[in-house]
Amino acid sequence: MNVETLVADLGQRAKAAARGLAMATSDQRNLALTEAAKALRARASEILQANAKDVDSIRDSGKDAAFVDRLTLTEDRVAGMADALDAIAAQDDPLGRTLATFDRPNGLKINRVSVPIGVIAMIYESRPNVGSDAGALCVKSGNSVILRGGSESLHSSRVIVACLAQGLKAAGLPEDAVQLVNTRDREAVKLLLHSIDTVDLVIPRGGRGLVSLVQKEARVPTLLHLDGNNHTYIHESADLDMAVGIVQNAKMRRTGICGATECVVIDRSVATRVLPHLAQALVDCELRGDAEAKKILPDLIPATDEDWNTEYLSNIMSVKIVDDLQDAIAFVQAHSSGHTDAIVADDLAAATAFMTAVDSAVVMHNASTQFSDGGEFGMGAEIGIATGKMHARGPVGAEQLTSFKYLVFGNGQQRP
């Protein structure tokens, strides 16, 4: 089967499955997830063996450590995938919720209720666990999904999708509700982006190259997940020990995820006190500073204009010294990717001003940017962090994967 026929067939089967899934009960969808979680645990060794093949296949490719980390599954990460499915199953049903009710003077009663979107195409890179999260969230929200993971994670993805299909079958739901584009042919991505007759929404999750391709080629509506060029700003009122701890966690807990802080912004009035302690806490992190930062720590690597706009996804962080709150806001607004930014401050007025002015999907006060995650937000998992402003923004869970329709109830009304 050529790739064009393959993608067309996937779309038709997903569309048919979406109709069946939309009619399923909440109990059926939840059972599919808990049974899939059992399958992930039972087949953990098979998943890890498949993942080892994926990791071995790119070992001599020159990929950096962050990429290899995102691709690699461990026993704990597989267990985390299964736990996420159970957590999603335990959530309230996002479908059939009455979002608003209008009683009209003519006696009509109008209800706005939540419904599935339909068929979602999820295009992602390297992280095989994304397929598990995306599949589960789509099932929970009554959507069928076509998964196109990175070619380097194909062995892992096959087994993970088989576990999801196992859960769907056990619940009496169509197995085609979660499908994998089982080819490394990159033409499949463009074909999905052009599938206006079968795909209702495309969600890309990856680097700028993937997002740029989607923006250029998509004929289907998209929900964009851009890169995470995130900032943590240390205000002059900050508890400096707290600030150092937050930045250390925000950068180094996991450097290769989109919630990691890539730039620390520091008020000049506290920079001489906090920066040396920050450098000690980040001994394994390469710091690149502006001229003001280098006066305090001469060993810093000089930062370039490119650094201010770079998502490193590794143990590198830039350092910017600013005059005050307004200077910090202007800098963050100019360089943030709109994903997640944070302020560390004891001054509540300053924190409120920063959180109001910075137009990112997630803005935090006195907390690590690595909390920008669907699981941490109580969603069980996320399909991505939406950085646009339409439909959904921030972590996208099952609730954000619904649309709505209007149900109108009358008793014989005729419009004059």
C-alpha positions as CSV (number, residue, x, y, z in Angstrom):
1,M,0.0,0.0,0.0
2,N,1.5,3.4,-1.0
3,V,1.6,6.2,1.5
4,E,-1.2,8.1,-0.1
5,T,-3.6,5.1,0.1
6,L,-2.4,4.4,3.6
7,V,-3.2,7.8,5.0
8,A,-6.6,7.9,3.2
9,D,-7.5,4.5,4.6
10,L,-6.5,5.6,8.1
11,G,-8.6,8.7,7.8
12,Q,-11.7,6.8,6.7
13,R,-11.4,4.2,9.4
14,A,-10.8,7.0,12.0
15,K,-13.9,8.8,10.9
16,A,-16.0,5.7,11.2
17,A,-14.5,4.9,14.6
18,A,-15.2,8.5,15.8
19,R,-18.9,8.0,15.2
20,G,-18.9,4.8,17.3
21,L,-16.8,6.4,20.1
22,A,-19.0,9.4,20.3
23,M,-22.0,7.2,21.1
24,A,-20.1,5.2,23.7
25,T,-20.9,5.6,27.4
26,S,-18.5,7.2,29.8
27,D,-18.1,3.8,31.5
28,Q,-17.0,2.2,28.2
29,R,-14.4,4.9,27.5
30,N,-13.1,4.6,31.1
31,L,-12.9,0.9,30.9
32,A,-10.9,1.1,27.6
33,L,-8.3,3.3,29.4
34,T,-8.0,1.1,32.5
35,E,-7.7,-2.0,30.4
36,A,-5.0,-0.2,28.3
37,A,-3.2,0.7,31.5
38,K,-3.2,-3.0,32.5
39,A,-1.8,-3.9,29.0
40,L,1.0,-1.3,29.3
41,R,2.0,-2.8,32.7
42,A,1.7,-6.4,31.4
43,R,3.7,-5.7,28.3
44,A,6.3,-3.4,29.9
45,S,9.2,-5.6,29.0
46,E,8.1,-5.8,25.4
47,I,7.8,-2.0,25.3
48,L,11.3,-1.6,26.7
49,Q,12.7,-4.1,24.2
50,A,11.1,-2.2,21.3
51,N,12.4,1.1,22.8
52,A,15.9,-0.3,23.0
53,K,15.8,-0.9,19.2
54,D,14.7,2.7,18.7
55,V,17.5,4.1,20.9
56,D,20.1,1.8,19.3
57,S,19.0,3.0,15.8
58,I,20.0,6.6,16.6
59,R,23.0,6.0,18.7
60,D,25.5,7.0,16.0
61,S,23.3,9.6,14.4
62,G,24.8,12.6,16.3
63,K,21.6,13.3,18.2
64,D,22.2,15.2,21.4
65,A,21.7,13.9,24.9
66,A,18.4,15.7,25.3
67,F,16.9,14.0,22.2
68,V,18.1,10.6,23.4
69,D,16.5,11.2,26.8
70,R,13.2,12.1,25.3
71,L,13.3,9.0,23.2
72,T,14.3,6.7,26.0
73,L,11.7,4.7,28.1
74,T,12.5,3.2,31.5
75,E,10.5,1.0,33.8
76,D,9.4,4.1,35.7
77,R,8.4,6.0,32.6
78,V,6.3,3.1,31.3
79,A,4.7,2.8,34.8
80,G,4.1,6.6,34.6
81,M,2.3,6.1,31.2
82,A,0.0,3.5,32.7
83,D,-0.7,5.6,35.8
84,A,-1.6,8.5,33.6
85,L,-4.2,6.4,31.8
86,D,-5.7,5.4,35.1
87,A,-5.7,9.1,36.2
88,I,-7.5,10.2,33.0
89,A,-10.1,7.4,33.4
90,A,-10.8,8.7,36.9
91,Q,-11.6,12.2,35.8
92,D,-15.1,13.5,35.2
93,D,-16.6,12.9,31.8
94,P,-15.8,15.9,29.6
95,L,-18.7,15.1,27.2
96,G,-22.4,15.9,27.6
97,R,-21.7,18.8,30.1
98,T,-24.2,21.6,29.9
99,L,-22.0,24.7,29.4
100,A,-24.8,27.3,29.3
101,T,-28.6,27.5,29.3
102,F,-30.7,30.2,27.7
103,D,-34.4,30.6,28.2
104,R,-35.9,32.7,25.5
105,P,-39.0,34.9,25.8
106,N,-40.7,32.8,23.1
107,G,-40.4,29.7,25.3
108,L,-37.4,28.1,23.5
109,K,-34.9,26.5,25.9
110,I,-31.3,26.4,24.5
111,N,-28.6,24.3,26.0
112,R,-24.9,24.5,25.0
113,V,-23.4,21.1,25.6
114,S,-19.9,19.7,25.1
115,V,-19.3,17.2,22.3
116,P,-16.2,15.5,20.7
117,I,-14.2,17.3,18.0
118,G,-14.1,14.2,15.8
119,V,-10.9,13.0,14.3
120,I,-7.6,14.3,15.6
121,A,-4.2,13.8,13.9
122,M,-1.4,14.0,16.5
123,I,2.1,14.6,14.9
124,Y,4.9,14.5,17.4
125,E,8.7,13.9,17.6
126,S,10.8,11.4,19.6
127,R,8.9,11.0,22.8
128,P,6.9,7.7,22.5
129,N,5.0,8.3,25.7
130,V,3.2,11.2,23.9
131,G,1.3,8.6,21.8
132,S,0.0,7.0,25.0
133,D,-1.1,10.3,26.5
134,A,-2.6,11.5,23.3
135,G,-4.5,8.3,22.6
136,A,-5.9,8.2,26.1
137,L,-7.0,11.8,26.1
138,C,-8.7,11.4,22.8
139,V,-10.6,8.3,23.9
140,K,-11.7,10.0,27.1
141,S,-13.0,13.0,25.1
142,G,-14.7,10.8,22.5
143,N,-12.3,11.5,19.6
144,S,-10.6,9.1,17.4
145,V,-6.9,9.8,16.8
146,I,-4.3,9.1,14.1
147,L,-0.8,9.1,15.7
148,R,2.2,10.0,13.6
149,G,5.2,9.7,16.0
150,G,8.8,10.4,15.1
151,S,10.3,7.8,12.8
152,E,13.0,7.1,15.4
153,S,10.3,5.9,17.9
154,L,8.4,3.6,15.5
155,H,9.2,0.3,17.3
156,S,8.0,1.7,20.7
157,S,4.9,3.3,19.2
158,R,3.7,0.1,17.6
159,V,3.6,-1.7,21.0
160,I,2.1,1.3,22.8
161,V,-0.7,1.6,20.3
162,A,-1.3,-2.1,20.4
163,C,-1.9,-1.8,24.2
164,L,-4.4,1.0,23.6
165,A,-6.2,-1.1,21.0
166,Q,-6.2,-3.9,23.5
167,G,-8.1,-1.7,25.9
168,L,-10.6,-0.5,23.3
169,K,-11.3,-4.1,22.3
170,A,-11.9,-5.1,25.9
171,A,-14.4,-2.3,26.3
172,G,-16.3,-3.2,23.1
173,L,-15.1,0.0,21.3
174,P,-13.7,0.3,17.8
175,E,-10.0,-0.4,17.8
176,D,-9.6,2.1,14.9
177,A,-10.2,4.8,17.4
178,V,-6.5,4.9,18.0
179,Q,-4.3,4.3,14.9
180,L,-0.6,4.7,14.1
181,V,0.8,5.9,10.8
182,N,3.0,2.8,10.5
183,T,5.6,4.2,8.1
184,R,8.7,6.3,8.2
185,D,7.8,8.0,5.0
186,R,7.7,11.8,5.7
187,E,5.2,12.3,3.0
188,A,2.6,10.9,5.4
189,V,2.8,14.1,7.5
190,K,1.9,16.4,4.5
191,L,-0.9,14.0,3.5
192,L,-2.4,14.2,7.0
193,L,-2.2,18.0,6.9
194,H,-4.2,18.0,3.7
195,S,-6.9,15.5,4.9
196,I,-9.7,18.0,5.0
197,D,-12.4,15.3,4.4
198,T,-11.4,13.1,7.3
199,V,-9.3,15.0,9.9
200,D,-10.9,17.7,12.0
201,L,-7.9,18.9,14.0
202,V,-4.1,18.6,13.7
203,I,-2.0,18.9,16.8
204,P,1.8,19.1,16.2
205,R,4.2,18.6,19.1
206,G,7.8,19.1,18.4
207,G,10.5,21.6,17.4
208,R,10.3,24.7,15.2
209,G,10.9,22.6,12.0
210,L,7.8,20.5,12.6
211,V,5.7,23.5,13.6
212,S,6.9,25.5,10.6
213,L,5.9,22.7,8.3
214,V,2.5,22.5,9.9
215,Q,1.9,26.2,9.6
216,K,3.0,26.1,5.9
217,E,1.2,23.0,4.8
218,A,-1.9,22.6,6.9
219,R,-5.3,22.7,5.2
220,V,-6.9,21.3,8.4
221,P,-7.4,23.5,11.5
222,T,-4.4,23.2,13.9
223,L,-3.7,23.6,17.6
224,L,-0.1,24.6,17.9
225,H,2.4,23.6,20.5
226,L,5.4,25.9,20.0
227,D,8.8,25.7,21.7
228,G,9.4,26.5,25.3
229,N,11.7,29.5,25.5
230,N,10.7,30.1,29.1
231,H,12.0,32.7,31.6
232,T,12.2,32.9,35.3
233,Y,12.5,36.5,36.6
234,I,14.1,37.2,40.0
235,H,12.5,40.4,41.3
236,E,14.4,42.6,43.9
237,S,11.9,41.5,46.6
238,A,12.5,37.8,46.1
239,D,13.6,35.5,48.8
240,L,17.0,34.8,47.3
241,D,17.3,31.2,48.7
242,M,13.8,30.4,47.3
243,A,14.8,32.0,43.9
244,V,18.0,29.9,43.6
245,G,16.1,26.7,44.4
246,I,13.3,27.5,42.0
247,V,15.7,28.3,39.1
248,Q,17.8,25.2,39.8
249,N,14.7,23.0,39.6
250,A,13.2,24.9,36.7
251,K,16.4,24.4,34.6
252,M,17.9,21.1,35.8
253,R,15.1,18.8,36.9
254,R,14.8,17.7,33.2
255,T,16.5,19.9,30.7
256,G,15.0,18.4,27.6
257,I,11.3,19.2,28.3
258,C,9.4,22.2,27.0
259,G,8.7,23.5,30.5
260,A,12.3,24.0,31.4
261,T,13.5,27.6,32.1
262,E,16.0,28.7,29.4
263,C,16.7,32.2,30.6
264,V,17.0,33.7,34.1
265,V,16.2,37.4,34.3
266,I,17.6,39.2,37.4
267,D,17.0,42.7,38.9
268,R,20.3,44.6,39.0
269,S,19.8,45.6,42.6
270,V,20.1,41.9,43.7
271,A,22.2,40.5,41.0
272,T,25.5,40.7,42.9
273,R,24.0,38.7,45.7
274,V,22.0,36.1,43.9
275,L,24.1,35.3,40.8
276,P,27.2,33.7,42.5
277,H,24.8,31.4,44.5
278,L,22.9,30.6,41.4
279,A,26.1,29.7,39.6
280,Q,27.0,27.3,42.4
281,A,23.6,25.6,42.3
282,L,24.0,25.3,38.5
283,V,27.5,23.9,38.5
284,D,26.6,21.4,35.8
285,C,24.9,24.1,33.6
286,E,26.7,26.3,31.1
287,L,25.7,29.9,31.8
288,R,25.8,32.5,29.1
289,G,25.5,36.1,30.4
290,D,25.1,39.7,29.2
291,A,27.8,42.3,29.9
292,E,26.3,43.1,33.3
293,A,26.3,39.5,34.4
294,K,29.9,39.0,33.2
295,K,31.0,41.9,35.5
296,I,29.7,39.8,38.4
297,L,30.9,36.5,37.1
298,P,33.8,37.0,34.6
299,D,33.9,33.3,33.7
300,L,30.4,33.4,32.1
301,I,30.3,32.8,28.3
302,P,29.1,36.0,26.6
303,A,25.5,35.7,25.5
304,T,24.6,36.6,21.9
305,D,21.4,38.0,20.5
306,E,20.6,34.5,19.4
307,D,20.8,33.2,22.9
308,W,17.8,35.3,24.0
309,N,15.6,33.4,21.5
310,T,16.9,29.9,21.9
311,E,15.2,26.9,23.5
312,Y,18.3,24.9,24.5
313,L,16.7,21.7,25.8
314,S,20.0,21.0,27.4
315,N,22.2,22.1,30.3
316,I,22.7,25.7,29.0
317,M,20.9,28.8,30.3
318,S,21.2,32.5,29.5
319,V,21.4,35.2,32.2
320,K,20.0,38.7,31.6
321,I,20.3,41.6,34.1
322,V,17.6,44.2,34.0
323,D,16.9,47.6,35.6
324,D,13.5,46.8,37.2
325,L,10.1,45.2,36.8
326,Q,9.1,47.1,33.7
327,D,12.5,46.3,32.0
328,A,12.0,42.6,32.9
329,I,8.5,42.6,31.5
330,A,9.7,44.2,28.3
331,F,12.5,41.7,27.9
332,V,10.3,38.7,28.5
333,Q,7.6,39.9,26.2
334,A,10.2,40.5,23.5
335,H,11.8,37.0,23.7
336,S,9.3,34.5,25.3
337,S,7.8,31.9,23.0
338,G,4.5,32.3,24.9
339,H,4.7,29.0,26.7
340,T,5.6,29.5,30.4
341,D,7.2,32.4,32.3
342,A,7.6,32.9,36.0
343,I,8.4,35.6,38.6
344,V,10.0,35.0,42.0
345,A,8.9,37.9,44.3
346,D,7.6,38.6,47.8
347,D,6.0,41.8,46.5
348,L,2.5,40.8,45.5
349,A,1.9,44.0,43.5
350,A,5.0,43.3,41.4
351,A,4.0,39.7,40.9
352,T,0.5,40.7,39.8
353,A,1.9,43.3,37.4
354,F,4.2,40.7,35.8
355,M,1.5,38.1,35.6
356,T,-0.9,40.5,34.0
357,A,1.5,42.0,31.5
358,V,3.3,38.8,30.3
359,D,1.1,37.3,27.6
360,S,2.1,33.6,27.9
361,A,-0.1,30.6,28.1
362,V,1.1,29.9,31.7
363,V,2.5,32.6,34.0
364,M,3.7,31.5,37.5
365,H,4.5,33.2,40.8
366,N,7.1,31.6,43.1
367,A,7.1,28.2,41.4
368,S,9.2,26.2,39.0
369,T,8.3,26.5,35.3
370,Q,8.5,22.7,35.2
371,F,5.0,22.5,36.8
372,S,3.7,23.6,33.4
373,D,2.4,20.1,32.7
374,G,-1.0,18.6,32.2
375,G,-0.4,16.0,34.9
376,E,0.6,18.7,37.4
377,F,-2.5,20.6,36.5
378,G,-4.7,17.7,37.4
379,M,-5.4,16.6,33.9
380,G,-3.8,13.2,34.2
381,A,-1.7,14.0,31.1
382,E,-1.6,16.4,28.3
383,I,-1.6,16.3,24.5
384,G,0.5,19.4,24.5
385,I,0.9,23.0,25.7
386,A,-1.1,25.2,23.4
387,T,0.6,28.5,22.8
388,G,-2.0,30.1,20.6
389,K,-5.1,32.0,21.7
390,M,-8.0,30.2,20.0
391,H,-10.0,27.3,21.4
392,A,-7.5,26.1,24.0
393,R,-4.4,27.5,25.7
394,G,-1.9,26.0,28.1
395,P,-1.9,22.3,28.9
396,V,-4.5,20.6,26.7
397,G,-6.3,17.7,28.5
398,A,-9.5,15.9,27.7
399,E,-11.8,18.9,28.4
400,Q,-9.9,21.0,25.9
401,L,-10.3,18.3,23.3
402,T,-14.1,19.0,23.1
403,S,-16.2,21.4,21.1
404,F,-19.9,22.2,21.7
405,K,-23.2,22.3,20.0
406,Y,-26.6,23.8,20.8
407,L,-29.6,21.8,21.7
408,V,-32.8,23.7,21.2
409,F,-36.1,22.6,22.9
410,G,-39.5,24.0,21.8
411,N,-43.2,23.2,22.1
412,G,-44.4,24.2,18.7
413,Q,-42.8,27.6,18.2
414,Q,-42.9,29.1,14.7
415,R,-40.8,32.1,13.8
416,P,-42.8,35.2,12.7
